[in-house]
Amino acid sequence: MQTGTCMESQNRRNRNTSWRYYHEAMTFPALNLLGDAQKRRVLILGGGDGGIATCTLQFASVEKVVNVDIDAQVSEEAGRWFPKVSSGFKDPRCEVVHSDAFAWVQASRAIFDLVIIDFTDEPIEGAWSEQFFTQVRGLMSEDGIVVQNVGTMATPENLQKLFRQHQRVFGAAFPIHALVPDYLGPYILVLSSMDATLQPLNVNWESWTRQKIPVQYYDGPEQHMALFTAIPADVMELLGLPLEGMPCKIPPLSPLRHTKAVREKVVFKEKSKEGNRVKVTLDTSYSLHQDWDTILSTYSWQRDECLMLPALSILGDVRSVLVLGGGTGALASLALQWPGLERLVVLEVDESVVRALRKYFPTEAKVLSDPRTELIMDDAFSWISTTHEQFDLVILSMFDQPWLPARRTTRVPAVRGFYRQLRV
């Protein structure tokens, strides 16, 4: 659970203790690409909390920042409750304008080297148009860069639309995969430029090293490379970008069954004998929940791929896999696609999870009946203390719910005895 002061803007969390993850990703890569050979002017559209301005003004190469945001109250409250976040507004190089950003862009004749568009995550009706981006382009220098937050795979059509608009208007467009604790991942930004020769990894790091800018997330060359290269495969496919150098040929899991339902409704609800509240919800697809955790949904395979595929790729020759807490079938689906796998043992203590899976997720449930798979309904803690089997790979998929009383399905096996048993 997160702690710290939090500001709400129309019931949307706007800024808290992890603010720098987002703001550093929005500012540092672009400013390092621009370099310090000349002084730079920066335009920020949105960003009323001051976080973008504060990060931008840490660079000595920045001589002027114009921050245009329509909501003066956001800036006022940020200064009151988040003085560290909004401290850039007090810098003499920063000019804060409380006005409609779209009208301001249309009327302005100023030139900027960097334009940062930091509006709400939801698409603004009628705002994102090639006409608007063309107006932004008219404010940019020849080697200018524009950075915008374009969203997540929760709204793939909007992500795709914005990225293609950037490509058409600016020419060179590059996705950035930022890890932002407050948002659903993968969280995607786009960095664009009219400079067709721009190479986002071609950075002279001397200035960055010399300035010693304090960071929380962006540590320089390593994180810069990760932002531009660690793009999820589904995002690359959606944006029409090539998938090169893929170390693993396993395709992502098939999408879950989609329906025409609009409003979410609960279609299955059961309290298991373990004390868990297991339910299946339906909106545009089915989702399986255990207490407060969503354990199977259209997006949960991202987590499951991260759990399974790197380990399989590192080991290479894998004959046997043990999954502790694999009742959703997603991890089993990935493991069974691995060449040479002979045995898969899946332990799940919650019968309600498996019951819901078999009823509403037939594709995922099918893998639990694969001849190579043995589904064991038992407590993982008890089972590993009695088994004598050995496995090439053990995956722990047990959910941590610290706000609930400790139970077999919620406690985390962070004890030496448990790990000793796994090692044996």
C-alpha positions in Angstrom: 0.0 0.0 0.0 1.3 3.4 -0.9 1.8 6.2 1.7 2.3 9.9 1.3 0.3 12.9 0.3 -1.8 12.6 -2.8 -3.6 15.2 -4.9 -6.8 14.4 -6.9 -7.9 16.1 -10.1 -11.5 15.1 -10.9 -11.0 11.8 -9.0 -7.8 10.9 -10.8 -4.6 10.6 -8.9 -2.3 13.3 -10.2 0.9 13.3 -8.1 2.4 11.4 -5.2 5.7 10.2 -3.9 6.7 8.5 -7.1 6.3 11.6 -9.3 9.9 11.5 -10.6 9.5 8.2 -12.5 7.0 9.9 -14.9 8.6 13.3 -15.1 12.2 12.1 -15.6 11.0 9.8 -18.4 9.2 12.8 -20.0 12.2 15.2 -19.8 15.6 13.6 -19.4 15.9 11.5 -22.6 14.9 14.5 -24.8 17.2 17.0 -23.1 20.1 14.6 -23.3 19.4 14.1 -27.0 19.4 17.8 -27.6 22.8 18.2 -25.7 24.4 21.3 -24.4 26.0 22.8 -27.5 23.5 25.6 -27.3 21.0 27.1 -24.9 17.5 25.5 -25.2 13.9 26.8 -24.9 11.2 24.4 -23.6 7.5 24.6 -23.9 5.3 22.6 -21.5 1.6 22.1 -22.3 -0.2 20.9 -19.2 2.0 20.0 -16.3 0.2 22.2 -13.9 1.8 20.5 -10.8 5.2 21.8 -11.9 6.9 18.4 -11.9 7.9 18.6 -15.6 9.3 22.1 -15.2 11.2 21.2 -12.1 13.0 18.3 -13.9 13.6 20.3 -17.0 15.2 23.2 -15.2 17.9 20.9 -13.6 19.6 21.1 -17.0 22.1 24.0 -17.3 21.4 24.0 -21.1 17.8 25.2 -20.5 17.5 29.0 -20.6 13.8 29.4 -20.8 10.7 27.3 -19.8 7.1 28.4 -20.7 4.5 26.3 -18.8 1.0 26.6 -20.1 -1.8 25.0 -18.0 -5.4 25.9 -17.9 -6.0 25.1 -14.2 -4.4 27.7 -11.8 -5.8 25.8 -8.8 -3.7 22.7 -9.6 -0.6 24.9 -9.6 -1.6 26.6 -6.4 -2.3 23.4 -4.5 0.9 21.8 -5.8 2.8 24.7 -4.4 1.1 24.3 -1.1 1.2 20.5 -0.7 4.1 19.5 -3.0 6.7 22.3 -2.8 9.4 19.9 -4.0 7.5 18.9 -7.1 6.5 22.4 -8.0 9.8 24.2 -7.1 10.6 24.8 -10.8 7.8 27.4 -10.9 10.0 29.6 -8.7 13.0 29.4 -11.0 13.5 32.8 -12.8 13.9 30.9 -16.1 10.3 29.6 -15.8 7.2 31.5 -17.0 3.9 30.0 -15.9 0.9 30.8 -18.1 -2.6 29.8 -16.9 -4.5 29.6 -20.2 -6.0 27.1 -22.6 -3.0 25.4 -24.1 -4.7 24.7 -27.5 -5.6 28.4 -27.9 -2.1 29.4 -26.8 -0.4 27.2 -29.3 -2.6 28.5 -32.1 -1.8 32.1 -31.2 1.9 31.8 -30.4 4.8 32.6 -32.7 7.6 31.7 -30.4 10.2 29.0 -31.2 11.1 26.1 -28.9 13.7 23.3 -29.0 11.6 21.0 -26.9 7.8 20.7 -26.5 6.4 18.5 -23.8 2.7 17.6 -23.9 1.6 16.6 -20.4 -2.1 16.4 -20.5 -4.5 13.9 -18.9 -4.2 10.2 -19.8 -7.7 10.1 -21.3 -8.0 11.3 -24.9 -9.4 14.8 -25.1 -12.4 14.8 -27.4 -11.5 16.6 -30.7 -8.2 17.8 -29.4 -5.7 15.3 -30.8 -5.7 16.2 -34.5 -3.1 16.6 -37.2 -4.1 20.3 -37.2 -3.0 20.7 -33.6 0.2 18.8 -34.0 1.0 20.8 -37.2 0.6 24.0 -35.0 3.0 22.5 -32.5 5.4 21.7 -35.3 5.3 25.4 -36.3 6.7 26.3 -32.8 9.7 24.0 -33.1 13.2 24.6 -34.1 14.8 22.6 -36.9 16.2 20.0 -34.6 13.4 20.3 -32.1 11.8 17.4 -30.2 8.3 16.8 -28.9 7.4 14.4 -26.1 3.9 13.3 -25.2 2.3 10.8 -22.9 0.2 8.6 -25.2 -1.2 6.0 -22.8 -1.4 2.3 -22.2 -2.7 -0.9 -23.9 -5.9 -0.3 -22.0 -6.9 2.0 -24.8 -4.9 0.6 -27.8 -6.8 2.5 -30.4 -5.9 5.8 -28.9 -2.2 4.8 -28.5 -2.1 3.8 -32.1 -3.9 6.9 -33.3 -1.6 9.3 -31.5 1.6 7.5 -32.5 0.5 7.6 -36.2 -0.3 11.2 -36.0 3.2 11.9 -34.7 4.7 9.9 -37.5 2.7 11.8 -40.2 3.3 15.3 -38.8 6.8 15.1 -37.4 8.3 12.3 -39.4 10.5 10.6 -36.9 8.6 9.0 -33.9 9.9 6.7 -31.2 8.0 4.9 -28.5 9.3 5.1 -24.9 8.3 2.5 -22.4 8.3 4.1 -19.0 7.8 2.3 -15.7 5.5 4.5 -13.7 4.2 2.9 -10.4 1.0 5.0 -10.4 -0.2 3.8 -13.8 -1.1 0.6 -15.6 1.8 -0.7 -17.5 3.2 -0.7 -20.0 3.0 3.1 -20.0 4.0 4.5 -23.3 5.3 8.0 -24.3 6.3 9.1 -27.8 9.4 11.2 -28.7 9.2 12.8 -32.1 11.2 15.1 -34.2 11.3 16.7 -37.7 15.0 15.6 -37.8 14.9 12.5 -39.9 18.5 11.6 -38.9 17.7 11.5 -35.1 19.0 8.4 -33.4 17.5 8.2 -29.9 20.5 6.2 -28.6 23.1 8.5 -30.0 23.8 10.7 -26.9 27.0 12.5 -25.8 27.0 11.7 -22.1 29.8 14.1 -21.1 27.4 16.9 -20.1 25.1 14.5 -18.2 28.0 13.1 -16.2 29.4 16.5 -15.5 26.1 18.0 -14.2 25.5 15.2 -11.6 21.7 15.7 -11.7 20.0 13.9 -8.8 17.7 11.1 -10.1 15.2 8.6 -8.8 14.6 6.6 -12.0 16.6 7.7 -15.0 20.3 6.8 -14.2 21.8 7.8 -17.6 22.9 5.5 -20.4 21.5 2.2 -19.1 18.0 3.5 -18.4 18.0 5.7 -21.5 18.6 2.6 -23.6 15.9 0.6 -21.7 13.3 3.3 -22.3 13.7 3.1 -26.1 14.5 -0.6 -26.5 12.5 -2.5 -23.9 9.2 -2.0 -25.7 6.7 -4.8 -25.2 6.0 -7.0 -28.3 2.3 -6.2 -28.4 3.0 -2.5 -28.4 5.5 -2.8 -31.2 3.0 -4.8 -33.2 0.2 -2.3 -32.6 2.4 0.6 -33.7 3.6 -1.3 -36.8 7.2 -1.4 -35.7 9.5 -4.4 -36.5 10.2 -7.0 -33.9 13.9 -7.5 -34.3 16.2 -9.7 -32.2 13.5 -11.5 -30.4 15.3 -14.0 -28.2 12.2 -16.2 -27.8 9.8 -17.4 -30.5 6.9 -18.1 -28.2 3.9 -16.0 -29.2 2.0 -14.1 -26.5 -1.1 -15.8 -25.0 -4.3 -15.6 -27.1 -6.6 -12.8 -26.1 -9.4 -13.7 -23.7 -12.9 -14.2 -25.0 -14.5 -10.8 -25.9 -18.1 -10.0 -25.7 -20.4 -7.1 -26.5 -21.1 -6.2 -22.9 -20.5 -2.6 -22.0 -20.9 -2.2 -18.2 -18.9 -4.5 -16.0 -20.9 -7.1 -14.2 -20.1 -10.0 -11.8 -20.9 -13.4 -13.4 -19.3 -15.6 -10.8 -18.8 -15.0 -7.1 -17.7 -17.5 -4.5 -16.0 -17.5 -1.2 -13.6 -20.3 -1.1 -12.9 -22.6 1.9 -9.6 -20.8 2.2 -11.5 -17.5 2.9 -10.8 -15.9 -0.5 -13.4 -14.0 -2.4 -13.1 -15.3 -6.0 -15.1 -13.7 -8.7 -15.3 -13.4 -12.5 -16.3 -10.0 -14.0 -17.4 -9.3 -17.5 -17.1 -6.0 -19.5 -15.5 -6.4 -22.9 -13.9 -9.6 -21.8 -13.8 -11.9 -18.8 -11.5 -11.2 -15.8 -10.8 -13.5 -12.8 -10.2 -11.9 -9.4 -9.0 -13.3 -6.1 -9.8 -10.8 -3.3 -8.3 -7.5 -4.6 -6.0 -9.0 -7.1 -6.8 -9.5 -10.8 -5.2 -12.8 -11.5 -6.4 -13.4 -15.1 -7.4 -10.7 -17.6 -6.6 -9.4 -21.0 -3.5 -7.7 -19.5 -2.3 -10.2 -16.8 -0.3 -12.2 -19.4 2.3 -9.3 -19.3 3.0 -10.3 -15.7 3.0 -14.0 -16.5 5.4 -13.6 -19.4 7.8 -11.7 -17.2 7.6 -14.5 -14.7 8.1 -17.4 -17.1 9.9 -16.4 -20.3 13.1 -14.8 -19.1 13.9 -17.8 -16.9 13.1 -20.3 -19.7 15.3 -18.3 -22.1 18.2 -18.2 -19.6 18.0 -21.9 -18.9 17.5 -23.0 -22.5 17.1 -26.8 -22.0 14.2 -27.1 -19.6 12.5 -30.5 -19.1 10.5 -30.0 -15.9 8.7 -27.0 -14.4 7.0 -26.5 -11.1 4.5 -23.6 -10.8 3.3 -22.7 -7.3 0.0 -20.9 -7.5 -0.7 -21.5 -11.1 -4.5 -22.1 -11.0 -5.2 -19.6 -13.8 -3.4 -21.7 -16.4 -1.6 -18.8 -17.9 1.9 -19.7 -16.7 1.2 -23.3 -17.7 0.3 -22.1 -21.2 3.6 -20.4 -21.6 5.6 -23.3 -20.2 4.0 -25.9 -22.4 5.0 -24.0 -25.5 8.7 -24.4 -24.6 10.5 -27.0 -26.8 11.5 -30.1 -24.9 9.3 -29.6 -21.9 8.3 -33.0 -20.6 6.7 -32.4 -17.2 4.8 -29.6 -15.7 3.4 -29.6 -12.1 0.9 -26.9 -11.1 0.0 -26.4 -7.5 -3.1 -24.5 -6.6 -4.8 -24.4 -3.2 -8.0 -22.6 -4.1 -10.6 -24.8 -5.7 -12.8 -21.8 -6.5 -10.1 -20.4 -8.8 -10.0 -23.6 -10.8 -13.8 -23.9 -10.9 -14.1 -20.4 -12.2 -11.4 -21.1 -14.8 -13.0 -24.2 -16.2 -16.4 -22.4 -16.5 -15.4 -19.1 -18.0 -11.9 -19.6 -19.4 -12.0 -22.9 -21.4 -8.8 -22.1 -23.4 -6.7 -21.5 -20.3 -8.3 -24.4 -18.5 -7.5 -26.8 -21.3 -3.7 -26.6 -20.6 -4.4 -28.1 -17.1 -5.6 -31.2 -18.9 -2.5 -31.5 -21.1 -0.9 -35.0 -20.7 2.4 -33.3 -19.6 0.6 -31.4 -16.8 -0.2 -32.6 -13.4 -2.6 -30.3 -11.4 -2.2 -30.8 -7.7 -4.8 -29.2 -5.4 -2.8 -28.7 -2.2 -1.0 -26.1 -0.1 2.3 -25.3 -1.7 4.0 -24.9 1.7 2.9 -28.4 2.8 3.6 -30.1 -0.6 7.2 -29.0 -1.0 8.0 -30.2 2.4 7.1 -33.8 1.5 8.0 -34.1 -2.2 11.2 -35.6 -3.4 10.9 -34.4 -7.0 13.4 -32.1 -8.6 12.6 -29.5 -11.3 14.7 -27.4 -13.7 12.6 -24.3 -13.0 10.3 -23.3 -10.1 7.9 -20.3 -10.6 6.3 -18.7 -7.5 3.0 -17.0 -8.4 1.6 -16.3 -4.9 -0.1 -13.0 -4.4 0.9 -10.7 -1.5 -2.1 -9.1 0.2 -0.7 -7.5 3.3 -4.0 -5.8 4.1 -5.6 -9.2 4.8 -5.1 -11.6 7.7 -2.5 -14.2 6.9 -3.9 -17.3 5.2 -2.4 -20.1 3.1 -3.2 -18.2 -0.1 -2.2 -14.7 0.9 1.0 -15.1 2.9 4.3 -14.7 1.2 6.9 -17.5 1.6 9.6 -15.1 2.8 11.0 -17.5 5.3 14.3 -19.4 5.2 12.7 -22.8 5.7 10.5 -22.4 2.6 13.5 -21.5 0.4 15.6 -24.3 1.8 12.9 -26.7 0.8 12.8 -25.3 -2.7 16.6 -25.6 -3.0 16.5 -29.2 -1.9 
